[in-house]
Amino acid sequence: MLRERIRDLMPQARADLAEMVTFRSVHDAAQFPVAGCDAMVDWLVGAFTDAGLSDVTAHVTADGSKAVTGVRPGPPGAPTVLLYFHHDVQPPLDDAAWLSPPWELVERDGRWFGRGTADDKGSIAVVLTALRALAAENGGDLPVTVRIVGEGSEEQGTGGLEDFVPHHPDLLRADAILVLDSGNVAVGRPTLTTALRGVADLVVTVETARSVLHSGMFGGPAPDALAALVKMLGTLRDDAGNTTIDGLDATGTWAGADYPADRFRADAQILDGVELLGDGAVADMLWARPVVTILGIDCPPVVGSSAAIQPAARARLNLRVPPGTDPADARAKLIDQLTAATPWGARVSFQPGGIGAPFAGSLGGPAFESMGRAMRAAYGRDLETQGQGGSIPLCTVFQETFPDAEIMLLGVCEPECRIHAPNESVHPSEVENMAVVLAAFLQEYAGSPASS
């Protein structure tokens, strides 16, 4: 049976993941040598070739990162499944905050620690393990055609694969696309991510004078650019913490899995006595409503500041919007509100940043139904659905390039993984169970008619 085969393969899965963690595949030459990313790509080409895929190839994309593709044909007439993962990782951040070396897989308290163990090299281990088990179960063959695509710059968001996909559709075309860069609401609870918020960045600059002014000689009548900016930013939330942008609906509700407030507080490490924001449930606030976050403000730091009135100040804002909301339109509304809220005739200017559309995944169809059966077989319980507050613009690119494909997000990144933070980890049971899910899905989906 698949479960037994995968359990027997778990030592190899651990060894695969341990080797992958050693590759410092941060796609940012200013922080880490390119050699770390190249070594990771070389390892992937070898590992997936050994796993039976053909034409496993590394492609240099528009941002200089390398995408890895390959295919393993199934029987004639069988559907095709594209498996996505990314092989770059976040930098370790504060090495001193790690309890074990970030570039070494260490087992502690029943979890595997190391940068990338969950995001997203754990998913690569899942894919390799599932394909090996399924091939062994089927006499060396797969019941469906499987394609892979591994992204090399997902964490940097520089769009190499987003440019690659529409220019190479024949390498990636599939009836179902599984984006293995998400995870369960908790260990042991099978979950599909079915909604991603869109994103729009904005820098706002306020100017009131030609130079810095002495706060004693000029304070009072002289307009303060920093105070003006604070006043403008104060219009973006009400007393309960709801985001308040004129014309932008902030009353949505989430119909999927609940996110209990006490679990969210623990996951987000909120300090005792500090209130959660908004008048909706946690899931509503995270996945069904817009939010604007102040990412940074340019102004003098406390240490080194002087008794002076600032003639200019600026802030970088991050606006997230749920499916059904156009992020460009939402940003325009944000600009309108900040313009209207600018006090004292101060000069205000705006610099739009990156933008990404929200995404709504499959909630029906043969692939979705097959996934439900596979998750039930692996976990012994029905799948749940969750949203994700972050944005993956590539999902929208997949949707636009392959409009008939069913797209689902899943993976090993449950909240305890602490992805992007020091001491990232993955629970081995999630690697095993998600390998069972993937193998069982490919087997279940084999009987489904191709849709393309």
Buried (B, 14 or more C-beta within 10 A) or exposed (E): EBBEBBBEBBEEBBEBBBBBBBBBBBBBEEEBEBEBBBBBBBBBBEBBEEBBBEEBEBBEBBBBBBBBBBBBBBEEEBBBBBBBBBBBBBBBBEEEEBEBBBBEBBBEEEBBBBBBBBBBBBBBBBBBBBBBBBBBBBEEEBBBBBBBBBBBBBBBBBBBBBBBBEEBEEBBBBBBBBBBBBBBBBBBBBBBBBBBBBBBBBBBBBBBBEEBBEBEEBEEEBBBBBBBBBBBBEBBBEEEBBBBBEEBBBEBEBBBBEBEEEBBBEBEEEEEEEEBBBEBBBBBBBBBBBBBEEEEEBBEEEEEEEEBBBBBBBBBBBBBBBBEBBBEEBBBBBBEBBEEBBBEEBEBEBEEBBBBBBBBBBBEBBBBBBBBBBBBBBBEEEBBBBBBBBBBBBBBBBBEBBEEBBBBBBBBBBBBBBBBBBBBBBBBBBBBBBBBBBBBBBBBBBEBEBBE
